[in-house]
Amino acid sequence: MDAIEFEVRRVVAEKLNLPSGGILDLNDRLTNDLDMDSLDALEIAMELEVSFDTSIADDVWEGAVTAKCLIEIIKKDKEGK
């Protein structure tokens, strides 16, 4: 597990009050499987932007349906810098 995956898992687990161990499957759908609501999504995006010292457009975040998508968004952003 790389640093980006670790941090995404940590943030999502914390914001969604998941039991210890957090996300078991990166392909779990954030809204349907993990019960993320719009406020959770905003808080997760904001914390990830702070954690990775980046700013990502809202429409990009809105396309993230799984934790795996969040990881890919951040990796793509980091590659472009």
Secondary structure per residue as TSV (DSSP state, phi and psi in degrees):
chain	resnum	aa	ss	phi	psi
A	1	M	-	360.0	127.6
A	2	D	-	-87.8	175.4
A	3	A	H	-63.4	-36.7
A	4	I	H	-66.6	-47.4
A	5	E	H	-61.2	-43.1
A	6	F	H	-58.9	-46.7
A	7	E	H	-68.7	-40.0
A	8	V	H	-62.3	-44.9
A	9	R	H	-59.3	-44.5
A	10	R	H	-62.8	-48.3
A	11	V	H	-65.1	-47.2
A	12	V	H	-62.5	-44.6
A	13	A	H	-62.0	-42.8
A	14	E	H	-65.6	-48.5
A	15	K	H	-69.5	-29.2
A	16	L	T	-98.9	8.1
A	17	N	T	50.7	46.4
A	18	L	-	-78.1	152.2
A	19	P	-	-63.2	164.3
A	20	S	T	-52.7	140.4
A	21	G	T	103.6	-23.2
A	22	G	-	59.0	-137.1
A	23	I	-	-72.6	124.0
A	24	L	S	-88.0	-32.4
A	25	D	-	-129.5	120.1
A	26	L	T	-64.9	-14.7
A	27	N	T	-92.7	1.9
A	28	D	S	-60.5	134.4
A	29	R	B	-75.9	129.3
A	30	L	T	-59.9	-43.7
A	31	T	T	-83.6	-47.1
A	32	N	T	-77.3	-44.3
A	33	D	T	-90.1	-34.4
A	34	L	T	-108.7	4.7
A	35	D	-	59.1	36.4
A	36	M	-	-74.2	134.0
A	37	D	-	-107.4	-178.6
A	38	S	H	-65.1	-34.3
A	39	L	H	-68.3	-41.5
A	40	D	H	-58.7	-44.1
A	41	A	H	-60.5	-43.9
A	42	L	H	-63.0	-45.6
A	43	E	H	-63.7	-40.3
A	44	I	H	-64.4	-47.1
A	45	A	H	-60.1	-45.1
A	46	M	H	-63.5	-43.9
A	47	E	H	-67.6	-38.2
A	48	L	H	-66.8	-37.0
A	49	E	H	-63.5	-40.0
A	50	V	H	-67.9	-46.5
A	51	S	H	-59.0	-36.7
A	52	F	T	-107.4	12.0
A	53	D	T	47.3	58.4
A	54	T	-	-144.5	170.2
A	55	S	-	-136.2	120.6
A	56	I	-	-121.5	135.7
A	57	A	-	-58.3	144.2
A	58	D	H	-55.6	-40.3
A	59	D	H	-66.4	-26.2
A	60	V	H	-71.0	-46.4
A	61	W	H	-59.4	-39.5
A	62	E	H	-61.6	-23.8
A	63	G	T	-79.4	-7.0
A	64	A	-	-82.6	112.1
A	65	V	-	-105.0	-13.8
A	66	T	B	-135.1	166.8
A	67	A	H	-63.9	-33.3
A	68	K	H	-60.2	-39.7
A	69	C	H	-62.4	-41.5
A	70	L	H	-60.0	-44.0
A	71	I	H	-61.3	-45.4
A	72	E	H	-63.8	-38.7
A	73	I	H	-61.7	-46.0
A	74	I	H	-68.3	-43.2
A	75	K	H	-61.3	-42.2
A	76	K	H	-63.4	-41.7
A	77	D	H	-62.6	-44.3
A	78	K	H	-65.5	-36.0
A	79	E	H	-66.6	-30.6
A	80	G	T	-80.1	-4.5
A	81	K	-	-103.2	360.0
